[in-house]
Amino acid sequence: MSKVPATRPEHVLFVHAHPDDETLASGGTIATLLELGADVTVLTATRGERGEMLTPELAPLYGDGPRVAAHRETEIAGALAALGAPRHLWLGGPGARPTDLPERRYTDSGMQWGPDGRAIAADDAPADSLTAADLGEVVDDIRAAIRSTGADAVVSYADDGGYGHPDHVRVHHAARYAAKAEELPFSMIVDPATTEADVTVDVVPVRAKLRAAVEQYRSQVTVDPADPADPTALSWVMPHGARHHAPATEAFRYAEAPAAPAPQTYAEMSGQGKAAAVVVSLVLGLIAGGLGTVTHQQTLGAVPIGMVLTTLIVVGLTVGIRLLYRSRAMVAAVGIGIIVATQVLVSVGGQSSPLVLANPAGYVWTFAPAVIAALVLAWPDLSGVRAAAAEARARDAGPSDGSDDAARSGATARHE
């Protein structure tokens, strides 16, 4: 369950370090977002050239970076197809590189296990590795990917990279800087068992897709056979022998608290906002009343152009405010402003004032603003009925599950 409201970003960019990370860390969310109709892109920084080759038939590839890379390219292609076919980019390649720079290829930096059981930097990271690259260059490449995909939310690792891998840590910093530079929400993948999550996604409904995707990575994990007694169970053994169980939820934490959405109607405004809106409406009414009083007698030949235009201004102002802000208070303020401005100008001119004459235009201007405002005030507010009908149609249109909190690009799970 989300701890804060979230809206679904339409274009979500997941930034990962190696093939398999996108599936093992966030595959359920990727599949869920795709099912919900979001546009998802996976950006992979390296091809995992230094990854281990677990099966006997693949063991000869170990240590041969180009051959390992070619094999892992096929694995990630199969895994992404199983998840629902999100768009895929390689960092430094087409769509993820500034157009004024030649394309480049970042290679796996490698890692080793530290004394505390967490990954640390390898002693022999190659010169073209991700961690050896200038951080600014990596950030610029991710920004290029954000722009080419139209992403409105970015997701990657927490600042420890999940388990300390130097490539994961580098991706976290670069993706976070890139999202901030592009003014997008950035969300970090966290352990769902902790209390750090702002958004969680129920990924059990897409378990079959996730299993099919994990099974593509035969070089990296050994997937346990399916349990007929529990079809939703999914576990695999990592190269260092640890067994991991796929969680029922995937969790994300916002790098920064999401900004509150700007109020769209009068009811959503704060108390100060409502007071300011009423004052502004009153001022608009005073201005419209003053101009109308001065110009309503104008004619163009035999056409009472002044009477027509001033009446249309009143209609446009009152109806427009009622439709945009759904506020009777603001409409009433406009009407009061028009009447007050008219009466003040007439009283200043005295009984001999030529501003409001005893003719059709004068009678229209005297009574029409009050009548129009009263009619606009009286018409019923059907927004609640429309919202309820739209919600009912959405429920009838497709299944709903617990993932809706995160999937409805900011989390960044909308990104979210």
Summary of the structure (lengths in Angstrom):
residues: 416
radius of gyration: 30.9
end to end distance: 12.3
largest distance: 106.0
contacts: 1427
relative contact order: 0.15
helix: 45%
strand: 13%
